[in-house]
Structures are given as structure tokens and as C-alpha cells.
Amino acid sequence: MGVDQLENELGALELIHMIVETYDAYFSNVCELDIMFNLEKAHMLVDEVLIRGNIAETCRRNILEPIVLLDQTSKEKN
């Protein structure tokens, strides 16, 4: 993550921490392989958090809800 001099460094660290916790909640004890083999889902989770580089959502439940619904609908179709 790159930040300029005007950005709050602790805020950036908190954002990284929140994203890792969200990955951990979704992937159940996340590791590098989870992200490598599910890169699209990892990007979708980050997309739920950030919009154009700005934080749009910080509530883990609100971040995970659309992804879980997408998973459920894809399982129902199969």
C-alpha cells in the first residue's frame, strides 16, 4: 500500500489489518494459498472495502454479505 505524506500511516495500517481480518473471516484461517487460488474473491473483498482508493466500508459483516450471497447463488445453480 502506498501513501503520501498527507495520509495517516496508522490509518493505512488499520486498513491493512481490517482487510486481513476480513480475509480470515471469509477463508477461515487465511493463508497465502487461499489468496493465490481464490484471487478473484480476494479482489472482490477489497473492492467491497475501497472505492477509487477511498475507504467505503469498514463493517466486516457488510463486506462479507454480498460475497457470501454470491457464493450461495453459485452453489444453488450447480
N, C-alpha and C positions, 0 to 999 in steps of 0.2 A: 504494500500500500504506500503510495506516495502522498506526502502532504507538503504544503508550502509553509512559509514562516508565519502566515496568518492563522493556520489551523491549530487546533488544540491537540497536542500529541497524546494526552491522556484520553481524549475523546476517541481518537483513532485506535488506541489500544483497547478501549472499551468496546468499540465496534467489532474489532477482530475477535475479542473474547465472546461477544454475543453471537457472532456467526459460528464460531467453533461449538458453542453450547447448543445452538440450533442444529448443526450437523450431528452432534452427539445424540440429541433427542430423536432426530429422524432416522439415523443409521444405527442406533443402539450401540454405543461404544465405538465411535467412528475411528477409522484408521486411514492411512494413505490409500490403501487398496479400494476402500469404499468410494472414495472420491474419484480415483482413476477409472473404475469400472462403472461409475454412475455419474459421469461428468455433467451430463445434461441436467440431472436432478440437482446436483451441486450448484450449477449456474442458476437454475430456477429458484432455489432458495435464496441466493444472493440477490437475484432480481426482485424478489419479494421485499427485501430489506432496502435496497438502493434504487433510486430513480434518478438518472442523469448525474450520478455521483453524490446525490444528497440522500441522507437517511430519511426513508419514508415510513418505516415501520420498525418498532423495537419489541413488540409483544410477540413472544415465541409462538403462542397459540394462534395468533392471526397470521403469522408467517407460514406455519405448518399446515393450516387448514386447507388452503387451495391445493397444495401438493398432495395431501392425503386424499382429498376428494378425487383428484385426477387419478391417483393410484387405484382407488376403489372402482371408478368407472372403467378403467382399463382392464381390471380383473373381471368385471361383470361381462364385458364384451368377449373375453376369451373363455 
